């Protein structure tokens, strides 16, 4: 009888979404396991050319992880199928209490606790930069009730027009970079994190940041794409899926990979190590931003591929599904494990081409740190989540 109940539960789930969540969560670990190879020193530092290549390869490959989470949320929740009040209650219970708990832990564990708690009045702590994601996701959730009436009525062609407009805006960060002729000035906020000042386009100016395309930029495109996938994207054969997804992914990857590496090489001028203040890394990462064309193309490709996954057997039920359910908590707490694991791996194998494995030292370290930390965090998160009453409050 228990097995039958389990089968029913699996049947009611969108199995491919669980595969996507777990994979996107692992991608986050790879992103953060790569950071020590281009962030360091005074803020940004790359020791060797090979480190620059590996950093660009791994981070570009997995950079669409956050958009995948947004598409998944949109696919499952948008348009709303119940009242705004009920939606807010459910999302608040799921998101906010774990977020508050782990925000407090990071504020007490890293940096100046007094300053950290002061900064929390205005933004996330610099030491836990990954928590920006929750603020963004809350903003997307706030828009869902507003757009839901339209989403229920919108036709395929109309939605495709809006998606094309959103895709167009992903070219703007690269256009700004080109028009500015290189690095833009950098501004700092309360969190201490730098942000490039934008080159003004189409109505933007010193007294108006809200240009013609402002309301179609950012994660709204991923919200609309999740709606499109659910309502209008038919099941494709593997042949058609690969014929579309692979060119999209390769094109998006090339934009991200070449963009980062070109900027690093321009900074290095043939001399490594290369580095500077953290805004240097901000400029290097221009093509890695979630609102850029390369990341968007790879996100679409990943969605097309994950939709083909139907596997719901023993591994799915007993391993992948529990990890999927714990993925939000894993995202929140993972730096407490990944940071020391990454440091230990680097101390063990060395750094750069001078490491124990020569040219292969850096890629092995990145993957080893990411997978080991992922395994540890998954186990701990699942155990914590299953503690009665406390588990959901801490892990979501």
N, C-alpha and C positions, 0 to 999 in steps of 0.2 A: 504493500500500500504506500509506503514511504517513497519507493522508487517511482510510482505512478504520479504522486504529488510533485516530485522533483521534475519529472518529464513535463508536466503541465506548466510548471513555473518557467522552464527553459523555453517551451513552445511560445509562451506569452511574451518573452523578451525579444528584443532586436539583437540577435546574437552577434551580428557584425559590429554593432556599437560597442559591445563589451571588448571585442578584439581590438577595436580602434582605441578605446580608452586605455587599455593596458599598454598598447604599443606607443601611444602618445605620451603616456607617463614615463615609459622607458626612454623615449626621445628626450624628455626634459632632463633626465639624469645624464644623458650623453652631452646635452648642451652645457650643463653645469660642470661636468667632468672635463670638458674642453677648455673652459675659461682660464684655468691656471696657466695655459700655454700661450695666451696672448694678453692676459691681465696680470700685472705684477709691477715690481719696482715702484715708480712714482704714480702708477695708475695703469699704464699699458707697457707691456714688455714682451718681445718675442726673441728668443735666444738664437735661433738658427733659421735658415731658409726652410729646412724640412719641417720645423715646427709650424712655420707660417702655412705651408702647404697642408699639413695634417689638420691644423686648426680649421682652415677654410673648408677642407673636405668634410670633416665630421659635422661641424656646426651647420654647414650648408645643407647637408643630407637630411638633418632632422629638424631644421629650423621651423617647419610648419606645424610643430607640435601644438602650440597654443591655439592657432586657428582650428585645428581638428577638434579640440574640446568645445569650441564655440559652435561649430557645425553640428556636433553631436547633441549639444543642448538644444539647439534650434530644431533639429530633426525630431527630438522627443517631446518638446514642450510648445512649439510655436506652429500655428496659433494656439492660444490658450483654449483648453477644453473645459475650464471651470472658471468661477468668478475671480476677479482681480484680488479680492481679499483672501480667498483660499490659496491662490497662487503665491501671494506674498507670504502667507503663513508657512506654507510648505517650503519655499525657497529659503526663508529666513532661518527656519529650524535646521535645514540642511547645511547652509553656508556659514552663517554668522557666528554661532557658538564655537565651532572648531577654529574659525579664523581668529576670534578674540583670544582663545586659549593659547594658540601657537604664537600669535603676535606678542603676547605677554612673555612667553618663554624666551623668544628671540631678544626682546627688549632687555630682559634680565641677564641673559647669558652672554651677549656680545656687545662690546662697546660700553659707552657711558650710559648707565641705566637711567639716570635722571634726565639726561638730554634725550635719550630714546623715547621716554614716556612723554616728554614735552613735544617732540616731533610728531608723535602719534595723533596729536590734536589736528594735524594738518595733512599728514601723509604717512606712508609706511616707513619703517626704519631702513636706513641705508644698508645696514648689515644683513637684512633679510629682503633684498631687492625683489625676490621672486613673488613676494606678496602683492605686487602691483596687479597681478592677475585677478585677484578677488575684487578689487575696486572696479576694474574693467568689466568683469562678469556681472557685477551688481548693476552697472550702468546699462548693460545689454538687457538684463531682466526688467529694468525699469521701462525700457522701450517696448517690451513684448506686449503688455496690455494695450498700449497706445496703438500699436500697429496691427493687432490681432483682427479687428473688424475688416480692415483692408485685406489682410492676408487670407481671410476666408473667402473673399470674393475675387481676388486677383486672377487674371487669366495667364496662361503660359507665356504668350508673346509679350504682354505687358511686363511680367516679371523678368523676362529675358532682357528687355530694354534696360531695366534698372540694374540688373546684374552687369550688363556691359558698361553702364556708367560707373558703377563701383569699380569694375576692373580698370577702367580708364584712370581712375584716381590713383591706382597703384603705381602709375608711371610718374606721378608728381614728385615723390622724393628724389628720384633720379634726375628729373628735369630741374629741380631746385639745385641739386648738386652741380649739374652741368652749367646752369646759368650763373651760379656763384663762382665758378672757376676753381673749385677746390673746397677746402675746409671752410665751413661757416662759423660764425661766432657762436660761442656756447654760453648758455645761461644756467644758473644753479638755483634749485628750489630748496625748500625746507629739508628734504631728505638728503641733500648733499649730492644727489645724482645729477649729472650734467644732461642737458638737452640742447640740441642744436637750434639756434634761431632759424626761422624759416625764411626762404627767399619769397617775397610776396607774389602771388599769382591771382589774377582774375577777381579783383575786388578787395584783396587783402592789402592792408596798409598799416601804418603805425597806430591808427585809431580804430581799426576794424580787422579782427582776426578771422571773421566769419565770411570767407569768400564764397563764390558761386557754388563750389562743389563741397563745401565744408561738411554738410549734413549727409553726404554720401561716402565720406572717407572713413577709414578705420574699419572696425569690426562689424559695421552694419552690413557690409557685403557678405561676410560669412554667415550672418544671421539669415539673410535672404537666400543664400545658397543652400542652407539646411532646409529651408522651406521648399525650394525648388526640387531638391533631391527627393523629398518625401512625397510631394504632390505630382510632379511631372516627369521625373526621370525614370523611364522604364527599365526593366531588367535587360541587361545586355549579355551577349555571349562573351566567353573569355577572349575570343579572338578580337571582337570589337573593342572590348574593354582595354586590352593591351595595346591595340592600335591607336587608341586615343590617349590612354594614361601615360604610356612610356614617352612619347614625344613631349607631352606637357611636363613630365617630371624632369627629363633631361634638359629641356629649355630653361625651366625654373632653376634647376640646380646650377646650370652654367652661369646664369645671371648672378646668383649668390656667390658661387665659388670664385669666378673671375673678378667680380666686383670687390670682394674683400681682399683678394690676393693682389690685385692691381694697386689698391690704395696702400697696402703694406709695402710693396716694392717701391712705390713712389716715395714713401717716407724713408725707407732704408737707403735708397740710392746705392744699392749694392753692398752695404755694410751692415752686418749683424754682430751683436744684438742690436735691436732697434726698439725704441719706446718713447715714452714721454708722459705727460699728464693723462688722466683718464679720458679727457675729451678726444685724445688721439684715437683711442679705441672706439669711441662713439662714431668718429668719422669712418674708421675702417669698417664698422658694422652697417654702413648705410644700406647696403643691399640685403641685409639680414632682417630688417625691420618687418614686422607683421603686416604692414600696410603697403608693401612693395610687390612688384609684379612677380619676381621670382618665387617668393614665399607663397603667393596666391596660386600660381600655377601648380606648384608642388602639392599644395593642400587639395586642390581639385583632383589631381592624380591619385593621391592617397585615398580619397573618398571613393573614387571609382573602383579602386582595387579592393578596399576593405568591404565594399558592398557585396563582393563575390564570395566572401567567407561565410560558410554555412555550418562549419564544424561545431557540433554541440554535444560531443561525446564525453567520455570519462574525464579527459584532461580539461575540457571546458568547464564541466560542472564542479570539479573538485579543486582545480588550480586556478584557471583563468577567471572564472566568475567571482570567487572571493576577492581576488586582487582587483578586479574591476570595481567591485562595490567599495573597496577601501582606497581607490585611486585618489580621491580628493584629499583625504587625510595624508596619504603618502606624499602628495605634492606639498602640502603645508609643512610637514616635518622633515622632509628628506635631507635638507642641508646639515642637520645635526649629525647625520651619519656620513653623507657623501664627502663633506669637507675633511674629516679626519681619515677616512678611507683613502681618498685621493692623495693626501699628504703622505700617508704610510706607503702607498704604492710607489710614489715618486722617490721617496727615501730609499726604498728597497731596490728599485731598478735604475735609479739615476735619472739624469735629465738630458734631453736632446740626443744628438748623435754620439755623445760621449757615454751614454748609458750602457747598461749591460747588453742590450739587444741592438746596439748601433742605430741604424736608420729606423728600425722597427720599434724602438723603445717608446716613443710617444704614442703611436696608435694602440699598442698593447696596453699601455698605462691608462689611456682614456677608456678603452672598452672594459678592461679589468675593473677599474674603479667604478664605472657606471653599473656593471652587472652585479658586482659584489654588493655594492650599496643598495641596489634595487632589491636584491634578494633579502637582505637584512631588513630593510624598511618594509617590504611587503609582509614578511612574517610578523614583525612587531605590530604593524598597523592592523592586520587581521585579528591578532590576539586582543589588542586594545579595543577594537571595534566590537568584539563579542562580549565584553564585560557588561553585564546588565546595567542599564540606566546611564552609567558613566560613558560607555563606549561611543554611543551616537553623539553625545555632547562633545567629546574630545576629537573624534575622528570623522564625524558626519555620517 
